[in-house]
Amino acid sequence: MTMACRPGDATYRVSTYSNSHKAVGPTQSNHNGTSRTATSTFTATVSGTVSISWNVSGSLKVDRLIAGAEVAAGVNLSASLTASLGNQIAVPTPPRKTTVATYGVWRKKTNGIYQVCGQSRQRHVTAWTPWRVGWYVKQR
């Protein structure tokens, strides 16, 4: 049974989603010039808050964006998350490789249709909704 919508209610139907990382502070790197694996330790030197964002102008109901993204991704999301100062990670760096690390907030990037009940206009929206605080680490 489908419930009729009430005028003014909004829905956000997500068609695709992926992960993205929003850095808080500078990218850090460490090159291992030796012939053995070394441990690279990185520490967050700044803190900051990352909030939900989207690619269209005008007012949208943030709770509807979050709810639609949560249903699609199957995870709990937030309107904003704070990455704290001093968080630390230690990772192995292989011989003659560079480890690059950025600290910040993982977000769910969603693409979908936002519509207000009673209005024929649909908006194609891409939204970045905060998910988890953490590190993005890669080797070069």
N, C-alpha and C positions, 0 to 999 in steps of 0.2 A: 504494500500500500504506500503510495507516494503522498506526502503531505503537501497541501497547497502552500505556496509561499505567502507571506504577509508583506504588503507594500512597504518598501524601505529595507527589508531584509536583504543581505548580500551573501553571495556565494563565491567561492574561489575554487574552481575545478582544475586541478593540476594535471597536465598531460606528461610532463617530464620533470625529473629532478636529478641533481648531482651534488657533489661536495665541493666547496670552495673554502679557501683560507684567507682571512683578513688579518694581516700583520698588525701588531701593536709594537712599535719600536723598530729598530734597525735590524736588517738581515745580518747574521753573524756567520763566519766561516772559519774553518781550520784545515790547513793542508798538512798531510802526513808525508814528509819527504823521506821517511825511513823504509827499510825493507820488511818491517814487521807491522802488524796491526796495532794501532794506538787508540786510546780512549780520548774522545773529544767531549769536553764538558761545556755546555752553554747555559748562561744565566740571563733571565729576563731583566733588562736594565730600566725599563719603563713600564707603567701600567696604563690601561685605557679601557674605555667602554665601547663596545661595538653594538649598534642598534639595527633593527630591521630596516631594510631599504627596498625601494622598488623603482622601476624605470618609467613610470607614467606620472604626469602631473595631475593635480586635483586631489580631492579627498577620497581616501579608501578607508574602510573599516579594518584596522590593524588586526583585531581579534579574528576576523574572517580570513585574512591572509594566513595568519598563524594556524588556525584550525584546518584550513585546506591543505597547507604544507604538511602538517602533522599526520593527517589521514593518508596522504600520498606516500610520505617517507616512512611512516610507522614508528616515529620517534617523538619525544617531547621536545618542543622548541620554545624559545623565549623572545620577548620583544627586545631585550638587550642582555648582554653578559659582560662582565668585567674581567679582564685578564690582569692578574696581580703582579706586582713587582717581586722579583726574587725567585720566581719559579725556575727550576733547574732541570736539565736533562743531560745524561751521559750516554754517548753512542760510540760504537766501534767505527774507526776510520781505517779502511784497508790501506796497505802500502801504496804510496804515490798517488793517493786520491785526496780529494777535498770534500769535506762534509759541510753542507750549508744548512743553517737552521733559522727559522723565523718563529717567533712566539706570537700568539694572538688567539683569535676565535675562529673555530670551524663553523661554517654556515651551510645550510641547505639552500642551494640555488634551485628555485622552482619556476617553471613556465606553465602558464595556464590562462583560463578565461575567468575574469571577474565580472559579475553581473549583479545589478540591484533589481530585486523583484519588482515587477510592474513597469520596468523600463526595457525597451527593446535593444538599447545600446549595450554591446559587450566590449570589454577592454581586454586586450592581450597584455598580460602582466608577467614580468620577470621579477621575482622577489628573492632577496637574500636574507634568510631568517637565522639568527644565532642559534647554535646547537650545543657546542662544547668548547671549553677553553683548552688550548694545548699547542703543541709544537708541530710545525711542518718541517720535515728533515729530508734532504736528498743528498746523494753522492754524485760527484763529478769526477 
